[in-house]
Amino acid sequence: MPGRIVLCADDFGLSESISRAILDLAQRGRLSAISCMTGTPHWHEHGKWLSEIKDKVDIGLHLTLADDRPITVMRHLAPDGKLPGIGSMILKAYGGKLDLAEIETEARAQLDAFTAVTGFAPAHIDGHLHTHILPGIRDVVVRLAASVTPSPWVRNVYDTPSAIVRRGIAVPKTLLIAGLGHSLATGNLKNRINDSFSGIYAFSTERRNYGALFGRFMRARGGTHLIQCHPGGLPDSTDPIGENRAAEYKFLGGTAFPEYLAREEIALTRFDAGRFAEAHE
């Protein structure tokens, strides 16, 4: 039997270059899921483009709770109208200094913005910079997911240390993120989370080798294996990972990617399709 992966492109809605690149890949069957940022100035326009591919890929919510502007007024977390960086969010979360009611109001506003533009519920929920796994916030996300019908998947960023070491990509960074995500992975969402996860790499040093990295992302995968990616078009000087996005888009949109999938007998799958296939093997 062929292997199966959910390949999810993050940050749809962040810029036109990014959204157009993701839309192009989805139309050509090079992705199986998309995660959307609904608090950006572009969302109302870009979200409508998704009607072209809504039957081809899973479309979900990319909760944005760091390094951007919130939809709602957040007097405690974003008094100047800008959310803190991820480092500050981690410290606040583990120090019990987050106003979780404020965060839940913002998360629900982002969910409402998703459904208002698309006309349907998100197939999955995850977090920009993985904020959805932080203490307190993960409980907000679980409640948010429970309020959605049909029930969405929630991104699990945990994987075993042995799998992470076997892939050998940005091991310290990946182990840290996996450790932060362990509590969510062992919670009560086991039937609606992916079994294994990869796609993290060192943006600053590995951007030119994305094709080689992708094969390593495939190692030690579980039943429903999720690979995150961040494709984009022409690099934007204001985007710190713009060159990485362009390299990912070039590989995923080129001939080497489908050739690799065919050679390794790998199929891109949507979340529920992958779980259905596992149950019938």
VOLUMLO-657480 format. One record per atom (N, C-alpha, C): x, y, z; residue in one letter; atom name; residue number from 1. Coordinates in steps of 0.02 Angstrom, whole numbers. Layout:
<rs>
X_Y_Z_A_CA_NUM;
...
</rs>
This chain:
<rs>
42_-60_0_M_N_1;
0_0_0_M_CA_1;
44_63_0_M_C_1;
23_116_-35_P_N_2;
63_177_-35_P_CA_2;
60_212_32_P_C_2;
111_251_47_G_N_3;
109_293_106_G_CA_3;
63_352_94_G_C_3;
42_385_148_R_N_4;
-3_442_142_R_CA_4;
22_498_187_R_C_4;
17_559_162_I_N_5;
34_616_203_I_CA_5;
-17_671_192_I_C_5;
-29_710_244_V_N_6;
-66_773_238_V_CA_6;
-13_827_231_V_C_6;
-13_861_175_L_N_7;
35_916_163_L_CA_7;
-4_981_168_L_C_7;
11_1019_221_C_N_8;
-28_1080_236_C_CA_8;
14_1142_228_C_C_8;
-11_1189_187_A_N_9;
22_1253_177_A_CA_9;
-7_1305_226_A_C_9;
36_1335_266_D_N_10;
15_1384_315_D_CA_10;
18_1455_286_D_C_10;
-15_1501_320_D_N_11;
-10_1574_309_D_CA_11;
-49_1599_249_D_C_11;
-99_1562_225_F_N_12;
-142_1590_172_F_CA_12;
-175_1652_200_F_C_12;
-173_1706_160_G_N_13;
-203_1769_182_G_CA_13;
-152_1820_207_G_C_13;
-90_1798_217_L_N_14;
-39_1844_243_L_CA_14;
-19_1896_192_L_C_14;
-12_1876_129_S_N_15;
3_1923_75_S_CA_15;
-23_1894_10_S_C_15;
-29_1936_-42_E_N_16;
-54_1911_-106_E_CA_16;
-6_1860_-136_E_C_16;
59_1872_-130_S_N_17;
108_1825_-158_S_CA_17;
102_1756_-127_S_C_17;
93_1754_-61_I_N_18;
86_1691_-26_I_CA_18;
20_1657_-44_I_C_18;
-34_1694_-42_S_N_19;
-100_1664_-56_S_CA_19;
-103_1638_-128_S_C_19;
-77_1675_-176_R_N_20;
-78_1654_-246_R_CA_20;
-37_1591_-256_R_C_20;
21_1587_-223_A_N_21;
64_1527_-229_A_CA_21;
28_1466_-201_A_C_21;
-2_1474_-143_I_N_22;
-38_1418_-112_I_CA_22;
-97_1396_-155_I_C_22;
-134_1444_-181_L_N_23;
-191_1429_-224_L_CA_23;
-169_1391_-286_L_C_23;
-114_1411_-316_D_N_24;
-88_1378_-375_D_CA_24;
-69_1305_-360_D_C_24;
-35_1294_-304_L_N_25;
-16_1226_-286_L_CA_25;
-77_1182_-273_L_C_25;
-127_1211_-240_A_N_26;
-187_1173_-225_A_CA_26;
-224_1154_-289_A_C_26;
-228_1200_-335_Q_N_27;
-263_1186_-399_Q_CA_27;
-228_1131_-437_Q_C_27;
-164_1123_-429_R_N_28;
-125_1072_-465_R_CA_28;
-116_1008_-425_R_C_28;
-150_1002_-369_G_N_29;
-147_941_-330_G_CA_29;
-81_932_-293_G_C_29;
-47_987_-278_R_N_30;
18_982_-244_R_CA_30;
12_992_-168_R_C_30;
-48_1004_-143_L_N_31;
-62_1011_-72_L_CA_31;
-124_972_-55_L_C_31;
-133_956_9_S_N_32;
-196_925_29_S_CA_32;
-231_965_84_S_C_32;
-199_1018_109_A_N_33;
-230_1059_161_A_CA_33;
-201_1129_159_A_C_33;
-241_1178_181_I_N_34;
-221_1248_184_I_CA_34;
-243_1276_251_I_C_34;
-200_1316_284_S_N_35;
-218_1348_346_S_CA_35;
-219_1424_335_S_C_35;
-273_1456_357_C_N_36;
-286_1526_339_C_CA_36;
-280_1573_399_C_C_36;
-247_1630_387_M_N_37;
-243_1684_435_M_CA_37;
-300_1733_421_M_C_37;
-347_1737_468_T_N_38;
-409_1775_454_T_CA_38;
-409_1845_484_T_C_38;
-354_1864_516_G_N_39;
-351_1930_546_G_CA_39;
-314_1980_503_G_C_39;
-290_1959_445_T_N_40;
-251_2004_403_T_CA_40;
-297_2050_362_T_C_40;
-270_2106_338_P_N_41;
-310_2151_295_P_CA_41;
-331_2118_229_P_C_41;
-297_2064_210_H_N_42;
-310_2032_146_H_CA_42;
-363_1977_149_H_C_42;
-381_1956_210_W_N_43;
-422_1896_217_W_CA_43;
-489_1901_180_W_C_43;
-523_1958_187_H_N_44;
-590_1963_158_H_CA_44;
-588_1950_82_H_C_44;
-536_1973_49_E_N_45;
-529_1962_-23_E_CA_45;
-502_1892_-38_E_C_45;
-447_1874_-5_H_N_46;
-414_1810_-21_H_CA_46;
-457_1750_-3_H_C_46;
-495_1756_51_G_N_47;
-537_1700_72_G_CA_47;
-587_1680_20_G_C_47;
-611_1728_-20_K_N_48;
-659_1713_-73_K_CA_48;
-628_1671_-128_K_C_48;
-562_1677_-137_W_N_49;
-528_1637_-189_W_CA_49;
-532_1562_-174_W_C_49;
-542_1546_-111_L_N_50;
-541_1475_-92_L_CA_50;
-599_1436_-121_L_C_50;
-651_1470_-144_S_N_51;
-707_1435_-174_S_CA_51;
-685_1394_-235_S_C_51;
-630_1415_-266_E_N_52;
-604_1379_-325_E_CA_52;
-578_1310_-308_E_C_52;
-555_1300_-246_I_N_53;
-521_1237_-229_I_CA_53;
-550_1204_-166_I_C_53;
-608_1226_-143_K_N_54;
-635_1201_-80_K_CA_54;
-651_1126_-81_K_C_54;
-660_1098_-140_D_N_55;
-674_1026_-145_D_CA_55;
-611_985_-156_D_C_55;
-554_1018_-163_K_N_56;
-491_984_-178_K_CA_56;
-446_974_-117_K_C_56;
-452_1019_-67_V_N_57;
-408_1018_-9_V_CA_57;
-448_1033_54_V_C_57;
-420_1015_112_D_N_58;
-448_1036_175_D_CA_58;
-427_1107_189_D_C_58;
-474_1149_210_I_N_59;
-461_1219_224_I_CA_59;
-475_1233_297_I_C_59;
-425_1258_332_G_N_60;
-431_1266_404_G_CA_60;
-410_1335_428_G_C_60;
-412_1343_494_L_N_61;
-398_1406_528_L_CA_61;
-329_1405_558_L_C_61;
-288_1455_541_H_N_62;
-221_1464_568_H_CA_62;
-224_1519_620_H_C_62;
-242_1501_682_L_N_63;
-249_1551_735_L_CA_63;
-186_1592_742_L_C_63;
-193_1658_744_T_N_64;
-136_1702_747_T_CA_64;
-138_1741_813_T_C_64;
-94_1719_859_L_N_65;
-94_1748_926_L_CA_65;
-25_1774_945_L_C_65;
17_1786_896_A_N_66;
84_1814_908_A_CA_66;
107_1850_845_A_C_66;
147_1903_855_D_N_67;
181_1937_800_D_CA_67;
135_1967_747_D_C_67;
75_1986_766_D_N_68;
30_2016_717_D_CA_68;
-21_2059_754_D_C_68;
-69_2085_717_R_N_69;
-120_2127_747_R_CA_69;
-184_2086_759_R_C_69;
-215_2092_817_P_N_70;
-276_2054_830_P_CA_70;
-336_2087_797_P_C_70;
-390_2048_792_I_N_71;
-453_2076_767_I_CA_71;
-488_2116_821_I_C_71;
-486_2089_882_T_N_72;
-521_2120_938_T_CA_72;
-474_2167_976_T_C_72;
-503_2205_1021_V_N_73;
-463_2247_1066_V_CA_73;
-438_2202_1123_V_C_73;
-372_2198_1130_M_N_74;
-341_2156_1181_M_CA_74;
-299_2202_1227_M_C_74;
-332_2228_1279_R_N_75;
-300_2278_1321_R_CA_75;
-241_2251_1361_R_C_75;
-243_2185_1376_H_N_76;
-188_2157_1416_H_CA_76;
-132_2130_1371_H_C_76;
-149_2091_1321_L_N_77;
-98_2058_1280_L_CA_77;
-71_2104_1226_L_C_77;
-113_2147_1199_A_N_78;
-92_2190_1144_A_CA_78;
-117_2262_1155_A_C_78;
-93_2294_1208_P_N_79;
-119_2362_1224_P_CA_79;
-103_2413_1170_P_C_79;
-51_2401_1131_D_N_80;
-33_2448_1077_D_CA_80;
-58_2424_1009_D_C_80;
-101_2372_1010_G_N_81;
-129_2346_948_G_CA_81;
-85_2296_913_G_C_81;
-31_2273_944_K_N_82;
14_2223_914_K_CA_82;
26_2166_964_K_C_82;
16_2105_941_L_N_83;
27_2046_984_L_CA_83;
101_2036_997_L_C_83;
119_2009_1055_P_N_84;
190_1998_1072_P_CA_84;
222_1947_1025_P_C_84;
289_1944_1025_G_N_85;
325_1893_989_G_CA_85;
317_1826_1022_G_C_85;
337_1773_988_I_N_86;
327_1706_1013_I_CA_86;
366_1693_1077_I_C_86;
426_1721_1084_G_N_87;
465_1710_1145_G_CA_87;
429_1738_1205_G_C_87;
401_1797_1199_S_N_88;
363_1828_1253_S_CA_88;
300_1788_1268_S_C_88;
267_1762_1216_M_N_89;
207_1722_1226_M_CA_89;
222_1658_1266_M_C_89;
278_1626_1251_I_N_90;
297_1566_1287_I_CA_90;
307_1582_1361_I_C_90;
344_1636_1375_L_N_91;
357_1655_1445_L_CA_91;
292_1671_1481_L_C_91;
248_1708_1449_K_N_92;
185_1726_1480_K_CA_92;
142_1665_1493_K_C_92;
141_1619_1445_A_N_93;
99_1559_1452_A_CA_93;
123_1516_1510_A_C_93;
188_1504_1513_Y_N_94;
214_1460_1566_Y_CA_94;
217_1496_1633_Y_C_94;
214_1563_1632_G_N_95;
211_1600_1694_G_CA_95;
141_1615_1718_G_C_95;
91_1589_1681_G_N_96;
22_1599_1700_G_CA_96;
-1_1672_1695_G_C_96;
28_1709_1648_K_N_97;
15_1781_1643_K_CA_97;
-27_1800_1582_K_C_97;
-61_1752_1553_L_N_98;
-104_1767_1495_L_CA_98;
-176_1779_1517_L_C_98;
-207_1828_1488_D_N_99;
-279_1838_1498_D_CA_99;
-315_1792_1450_D_C_99;
-334_1734_1474_L_N_100;
-361_1682_1430_L_CA_100;
-431_1700_1405_L_C_100;
-469_1738_1443_A_N_101;
-535_1759_1419_A_CA_101;
-526_1805_1359_A_C_101;
-477_1849_1362_E_N_102;
-462_1893_1307_E_CA_102;
-439_1854_1245_E_C_102;
-398_1804_1256_I_N_103;
-374_1762_1202_I_CA_103;
-431_1722_1171_I_C_103;
-476_1697_1213_E_N_104;
-532_1658_1186_E_CA_104;
-578_1702_1144_E_C_104;
-588_1764_1164_T_N_105;
-629_1811_1125_T_CA_105;
-596_1822_1057_T_C_105;
-530_1831_1055_E_N_106;
-495_1841_993_E_CA_106;
-497_1778_948_E_C_106;
-489_1719_979_A_N_107;
-490_1657_941_A_CA_107;
-558_1648_908_A_C_107;
-611_1663_945_R_N_108;
-678_1655_917_R_CA_108;
-692_1707_863_R_C_108;
-663_1766_869_A_N_109;
-670_1816_817_A_CA_109;
-636_1794_753_A_C_109;
-578_1762_760_Q_N_110;
-543_1736_701_Q_CA_110;
-582_1678_669_Q_C_110;
-613_1636_711_L_N_111;
-655_1582_685_L_CA_111;
-716_1612_648_L_C_111;
-747_1662_678_D_N_112;
-805_1693_646_D_CA_112;
-786_1725_580_D_C_112;
-727_1755_576_A_N_113;
-703_1785_514_A_CA_113;
-693_1732_460_A_C_113;
-671_1673_481_F_N_114;
-662_1617_434_F_CA_114;
-729_1598_404_F_C_114;
-778_1583_446_T_N_115;
-842_1559_421_T_CA_115;
-880_1613_383_T_C_115;
-872_1676_403_A_N_116;
-908_1730_370_A_CA_116;
-887_1737_297_A_C_116;
-823_1726_283_V_N_117;
-798_1734_215_V_CA_117;
-805_1670_174_V_C_117;
-790_1612_205_T_N_118;
-791_1550_166_T_CA_118;
-861_1520_161_T_C_118;
-902_1530_212_G_N_119;
-968_1500_213_G_CA_119;
-968_1429_241_G_C_119;
-912_1405_267_F_N_120;
-910_1338_297_F_CA_120;
-863_1338_356_F_C_120;
-868_1285_396_A_N_121;
-826_1279_456_A_CA_121;
-756_1255_437_A_C_121;
-705_1272_476_P_N_122;
-638_1249_461_P_CA_122;
-631_1174_469_P_C_122;
-595_1142_424_A_N_123;
-583_1070_429_A_CA_123;
-531_1054_482_A_C_123;
-489_1103_498_H_N_124;
-438_1093_550_H_CA_124;
-422_1160_581_H_C_124;
-391_1157_639_I_N_125;
-368_1217_675_I_CA_125;
-296_1206_696_I_C_125;
-254_1257_685_D_N_126;
-186_1255_710_D_CA_126;
-166_1326_728_D_C_126;
-102_1338_742_G_N_127;
-82_1403_766_G_CA_127;
-20_1430_731_G_C_127;
-22_1493_713_H_N_128;
37_1526_686_H_CA_128;
92_1526_740_H_C_128;
152_1504_722_L_N_129;
208_1497_768_L_CA_129;
192_1447_824_L_C_129;
143_1403_812_H_N_130;
125_1349_858_H_CA_130;
98_1374_925_H_C_130;
70_1434_926_T_N_131;
44_1461_989_T_CA_131;
-14_1419_1016_T_C_131;
-46_1380_973_H_N_132;
-104_1341_995_H_CA_132;
-87_1286_1045_H_C_132;
-22_1271_1053_I_N_133;
-2_1218_1099_I_CA_133;
19_1244_1167_I_C_133;
21_1309_1177_L_N_134;
45_1337_1240_L_CA_134;
-5_1327_1297_L_C_134;
20_1322_1359_P_N_135;
-25_1313_1417_P_CA_135;
-79_1367_1419_P_C_135;
-139_1346_1433_G_N_136;
-195_1392_1434_G_CA_136;
-225_1401_1365_G_C_136;
-184_1419_1317_I_N_137;
-209_1428_1249_I_CA_137;
-234_1362_1221_I_C_137;
-199_1308_1236_R_N_138;
-222_1243_1209_R_CA_138;
-291_1225_1235_R_C_138;
-308_1245_1297_D_N_139;
-376_1232_1322_D_CA_139;
-427_1274_1285_D_C_139;
-408_1335_1268_V_N_140;
-451_1378_1227_V_CA_140;
-464_1346_1160_V_C_140;
-411_1318_1130_V_N_141;
-417_1287_1064_V_CA_141;
-461_1225_1067_V_C_141;
-454_1186_1120_V_N_142;
-496_1126_1128_V_CA_142;
-570_1147_1133_V_C_142;
-584_1198_1171_R_N_143;
-653_1222_1176_R_CA_143;
-678_1250_1109_R_C_143;
-634_1286_1076_L_N_144;
-653_1313_1011_L_CA_144;
-670_1258_962_L_C_144;
-627_1206_959_A_N_145;
-639_1150_914_A_CA_145;
-704_1114_932_A_C_145;
-718_1108_997_A_N_146;
-779_1073_1019_A_CA_146;
-842_1111_999_A_C_146;
-836_1176_986_S_N_147;
-894_1217_968_S_CA_147;
-909_1215_894_S_C_147;
-866_1183_854_V_N_148;
-872_1183_782_V_CA_148;
-903_1117_758_V_C_148;
-949_1122_711_T_N_149;
-980_1063_679_T_CA_149;
-974_1069_604_T_C_149;
-948_1017_570_P_N_150;
-920_955_598_P_CA_150;
-855_967_635_P_C_150;
-837_920_678_S_N_151;
-780_928_721_S_CA_151;
-715_934_681_S_C_151;
-677_987_691_P_N_152;
-614_996_653_P_CA_152;
-557_956_684_P_C_152;
-507_942_644_W_N_153;
-445_915_668_W_CA_153;
-406_972_702_W_C_153;
-363_954_749_V_N_154;
-318_1002_782_V_CA_154;
-247_978_771_V_C_154;
-204_1024_751_R_N_155;
-135_1004_734_R_CA_155;
-96_981_795_R_C_155;
-69_922_790_N_N_156;
-23_894_839_N_CA_156;
48_906_815_N_C_156;
88_943_854_V_N_157;
158_956_834_V_CA_157;
206_910_872_V_C_157;
178_865_912_Y_N_158;
222_818_948_Y_CA_158;
241_760_904_Y_C_158;
303_740_909_D_N_159;
325_676_881_D_CA_159;
377_647_928_D_C_159;
391_585_922_T_N_160;
437_553_968_T_CA_160;
508_577_957_T_C_160;
548_582_1010_P_N_161;
618_602_1001_P_CA_161;
655_557_952_P_C_161;
640_493_951_S_N_162;
675_448_904_S_CA_162;
660_465_832_S_C_162;
597_483_817_A_N_163;
578_502_749_A_CA_163;
612_567_730_A_C_163;
614_615_776_I_N_164;
646_679_762_I_CA_164;
720_671_749_I_C_164;
753_631_790_V_N_165;
825_619_781_V_CA_165;
838_582_716_V_C_165;
794_535_699_R_N_166;
803_498_638_R_CA_166;
799_543_576_R_C_166;
756_593_578_R_N_167;
752_640_522_R_CA_167;
813_686_520_R_C_167;
838_703_578_G_N_168;
899_742_582_G_CA_168;
896_812_555_G_C_168;
838_845_562_I_N_169;
829_913_537_I_CA_169;
813_959_595_I_C_169;
855_1010_606_A_N_170;
843_1059_659_A_CA_170;
821_1024_724_A_C_170;
859_974_745_V_N_171;
839_931_800_V_CA_171;
824_969_864_V_C_171;
866_1014_889_P_N_172;
850_1050_951_P_CA_172;
785_1089_946_P_C_172;
776_1126_891_K_N_173;
715_1166_881_K_CA_173;
654_1121_879_K_C_173;
659_1065_843_T_N_174;
602_1020_835_T_CA_174;
585_985_901_T_C_174;
636_966_939_L_N_175;
624_935_1004_L_CA_175;
590_984_1052_L_C_175;
610_1047_1049_L_N_176;
579_1098_1092_L_CA_176;
505_1105_1075_L_C_176;
489_1112_1011_I_N_177;
419_1120_991_I_CA_177;
379_1057_1008_I_C_177;
409_999_997_A_N_178;
374_936_1014_A_CA_178;
360_933_1089_A_C_178;
409_954_1130_G_N_179;
399_954_1202_G_CA_179;
343_1000_1223_G_C_179;
339_1059_1193_L_N_180;
286_1106_1208_L_CA_180;
218_1077_1190_L_C_180;
217_1035_1137_G_N_181;
154_1008_1112_G_CA_181;
132_942_1143_G_C_181;
172_916_1189_H_N_182;
158_849_1215_H_CA_182;
90_845_1251_H_C_182;
73_896_1289_S_N_183;
10_894_1327_S_CA_183;
-51_892_1281_S_C_183;
-49_929_1226_L_N_184;
-104_927_1179_L_CA_184;
-110_858_1147_L_C_184;
-52_829_1131_A_N_185;
-51_764_1098_A_CA_185;
-79_709_1142_A_C_185;
-72_716_1207_T_N_186;
-95_663_1253_T_CA_186;
-162_680_1284_T_C_186;
-195_731_1259_G_N_187;
-260_752_1286_G_CA_187;
-317_711_1257_G_C_187;
-376_742_1254_N_N_188;
-437_706_1234_N_CA_188;
-455_717_1161_N_C_188;
-406_733_1120_L_N_189;
-420_745_1049_L_CA_189;
-391_689_1005_L_C_189;
-377_632_1033_K_N_190;
-338_581_997_K_CA_190;
-369_559_931_K_C_190;
-434_562_925_N_N_191;
-465_542_862_N_CA_191;
-466_597_810_N_C_191;
-446_658_829_R_N_192;
-449_714_783_R_CA_192;
-383_752_780_R_C_192;
-328_717_792_I_N_193;
-262_747_783_I_CA_193;
-220_699_740_I_C_193;
-172_728_706_N_N_194;
-126_687_666_N_CA_194;
-81_646_711_N_C_194;
-58_589_685_D_N_195;
-17_543_725_D_CA_195;
56_563_729_D_C_195;
81_595_677_S_N_196;
151_616_678_S_CA_196;
157_681_638_S_C_196;
214_715_646_F_N_197;
220_783_621_F_CA_197;
292_799_601_F_C_197;
300_834_545_S_N_198;
366_859_525_S_CA_198;
357_920_481_S_C_198;
413_947_458_G_N_199;
411_1006_416_G_CA_199;
450_1064_445_G_C_199;
471_1057_508_I_N_200;
511_1110_540_I_CA_200;
583_1105_516_I_C_200;
612_1162_501_Y_N_201;
683_1163_484_Y_CA_201;
712_1231_501_Y_C_201;
778_1238_494_A_N_202;
811_1301_510_A_CA_202;
806_1347_451_A_C_202;
760_1395_453_F_N_203;
748_1439_396_F_CA_203;
811_1475_373_F_C_203;
854_1493_420_S_N_204;
911_1534_402_S_CA_204;
966_1497_365_S_C_204;
970_1430_374_T_N_205;
1027_1394_346_T_CA_205;
1009_1339_296_T_C_205;
946_1321_291_E_N_206;
928_1263_249_E_CA_206;
882_1280_192_E_C_206;
876_1345_175_R_N_207;
826_1365_125_R_CA_207;
842_1339_55_R_C_207;
905_1327_40_R_N_208;
922_1307_-29_R_CA_208;
915_1232_-41_R_C_208;
898_1195_10_N_N_209;
896_1122_4_N_CA_209;
828_1093_21_N_C_209;
774_1130_6_Y_N_210;
709_1107_27_Y_CA_210;
690_1039_-4_Y_C_210;
708_1028_-66_G_N_211;
692_964_-97_G_CA_211;
724_906_-60_G_C_211;
787_914_-39_A_N_212;
821_862_-2_A_CA_212;
790_854_68_A_C_212;
770_910_98_L_N_213;
739_907_164_L_CA_213;
673_868_161_L_C_213;
636_877_107_F_N_214;
569_848_104_F_CA_214;
572_772_111_F_C_214;
621_741_79_G_N_215;
627_668_85_G_CA_215;
640_647_157_G_C_215;
676_688_194_R_N_216;
690_672_264_R_CA_216;
628_685_308_R_C_216;
586_733_288_F_N_217;
523_744_325_F_CA_217;
480_681_324_F_C_217;
489_640_274_M_N_218;
448_581_265_M_CA_218;
468_523_310_M_C_218;
527_525_339_R_N_219;
552_470_380_R_CA_219;
512_463_445_R_C_219;
508_402_469_A_N_220;
479_386_534_A_CA_220;
409_416_543_A_C_220;
368_410_492_R_N_221;
302_440_495_R_CA_221;
251_391_524_R_C_221;
201_419_558_G_N_222;
147_380_586_G_CA_222;
91_371_537_G_C_222;
33_348_562_G_N_223;
-23_333_518_G_CA_223;
-48_393_479_G_C_223;
-68_446_513_T_N_224;
-87_508_481_T_CA_224;
-30_557_494_T_C_224;
13_565_444_H_N_225;
73_606_452_H_CA_225;
61_674_420_H_C_225;
71_727_459_L_N_226;
61_795_435_L_CA_226;
129_829_424_L_C_226;
138_857_365_I_N_227;
197_897_351_I_CA_227;
173_969_340_I_C_227;
199_1015_380_Q_N_228;
183_1086_369_Q_CA_228;
231_1115_317_Q_C_228;
207_1163_279_C_N_229;
250_1198_232_C_CA_229;
228_1271_228_C_C_229;
271_1313_199_H_N_230;
258_1385_195_H_CA_230;
275_1412_126_H_C_230;
244_1388_74_P_N_231;
261_1412_6_P_CA_231;
238_1483_-6_P_C_231;
276_1517_-48_G_N_232;
258_1585_-68_G_CA_232;
290_1602_-134_G_C_232;
267_1656_-164_G_N_233;
293_1676_-229_G_CA_233;
357_1717_-222_G_C_233;
360_1773_-257_L_N_234;
420_1815_-254_L_CA_234;
433_1839_-183_L_C_234;
496_1832_-160_P_N_235;
511_1853_-91_P_CA_235;
494_1926_-78_P_C_235;
467_1939_-20_D_N_236;
450_2006_2_D_CA_236;
505_2028_51_D_C_236;
532_2088_41_S_N_237;
586_2111_84_S_CA_237;
565_2118_157_S_C_237;
500_2123_169_T_N_238;
475_2130_238_T_CA_238;
462_2062_270_T_C_238;
468_2009_231_D_N_239;
454_1941_256_D_CA_239;
520_1907_274_D_C_239;
531_1893_339_P_N_240;
595_1863_359_P_CA_240;
609_1794_330_P_C_240;
556_1759_308_I_N_241;
567_1693_279_I_CA_241;
545_1692_205_I_C_241;
547_1750_173_G_N_242;
525_1755_104_G_CA_242;
565_1710_57_G_C_242;
631_1706_66_E_N_243;
671_1663_22_E_CA_243;
654_1590_32_E_C_243;
639_1571_94_N_N_244;
619_1502_108_N_CA_244;
553_1486_74_N_C_244;
506_1533_77_R_N_245;
441_1522_45_R_CA_245;
451_1511_-31_R_C_245;
493_1551_-61_A_N_246;
505_1544_-133_A_CA_246;
536_1477_-150_A_C_246;
583_1454_-108_A_N_247;
616_1390_-120_A_CA_247;
566_1332_-113_A_C_247;
522_1337_-64_E_N_248;
471_1285_-55_E_CA_248;
423_1283_-114_E_C_248;
402_1342_-136_Y_N_249;
356_1346_-192_Y_CA_249;
388_1318_-256_Y_C_249;
451_1333_-266_K_N_250;
486_1307_-325_K_CA_250;
488_1231_-325_K_C_250;
503_1201_-268_F_N_251;
506_1128_-265_F_CA_251;
437_1097_-272_F_C_251;
389_1121_-232_L_N_252;
322_1091_-233_L_CA_252;
286_1102_-299_L_C_252;
303_1155_-334_G_N_253;
272_1168_-398_G_CA_253;
309_1140_-458_G_C_253;
368_1112_-446_G_N_254;
409_1087_-501_G_CA_254;
397_1013_-516_G_C_254;
437_986_-562_T_N_255;
428_916_-582_T_CA_255;
457_866_-533_T_C_255;
507_889_-493_A_N_256;
540_842_-447_A_CA_256;
493_816_-393_A_C_256;
445_858_-372_F_N_257;
400_838_-318_F_CA_257;
354_781_-338_F_C_257;
315_786_-391_P_N_258;
272_729_-410_P_CA_258;
313_667_-428_P_C_258;
372_677_-456_E_N_259;
416_620_-472_E_CA_259;
437_585_-408_E_C_259;
453_623_-357_Y_N_260;
471_594_-292_Y_CA_260;
413_555_-263_Y_C_260;
353_584_-263_L_N_261;
294_550_-235_L_CA_261;
280_484_-272_L_C_261;
285_485_-338_A_N_262;
273_425_-377_A_CA_262;
325_372_-363_A_C_262;
388_392_-360_R_N_263;
442_345_-348_R_CA_263;
436_311_-279_R_C_263;
417_351_-229_E_N_264;
413_325_-161_E_CA_264;
343_298_-144_E_C_264;
298_300_-192_E_N_265;
229_277_-182_E_CA_265;
195_313_-124_E_C_265;
199_379_-127_I_N_266;
169_421_-76_I_CA_266;
109_458_-106_I_C_266;
54_459_-70_A_N_267;
-6_494_-92_A_CA_267;
-22_551_-44_A_C_267;
-38_609_-71_L_N_268;
-63_664_-30_L_CA_268;
-135_648_-12_L_C_268;
-153_659_51_T_N_269;
-221_641_73_T_CA_269;
-249_696_117_T_C_269;
-314_702_118_R_N_270;
-347_747_165_R_CA_270;
-355_712_232_R_C_270;
-368_750_284_F_N_271;
-368_722_352_F_CA_271;
-415_662_359_F_C_271;
-478_670_345_D_N_272;
-526_616_355_D_CA_272;
-514_558_308_D_C_272;
-491_571_247_A_N_273;
-477_518_200_A_CA_273;
-421_474_225_A_C_273;
-371_504_255_G_N_274;
-315_465_282_G_CA_274;
-336_420_339_G_C_274;
-378_445_384_R_N_275;
-402_405_441_R_CA_275;
-447_349_416_R_C_275;
-489_363_366_F_N_276;
-532_311_338_F_CA_276;
-491_255_308_F_C_276;
-438_273_272_A_N_277;
-396_222_241_A_CA_277;
-362_179_294_A_C_277;
-338_210_349_E_N_278;
-305_171_401_E_CA_278;
-354_120_431_E_C_278;
-416_140_440_A_N_279;
-466_96_472_A_CA_279;
-483_37_428_A_C_279;
-469_41_362_H_N_280;
-489_-13_317_H_CA_280;
-430_-51_290_H_C_280;
-371_-42_321_E_N_281;
-312_-80_299_E_CA_281;
-305_-143_343_E_C_281;
</rs>
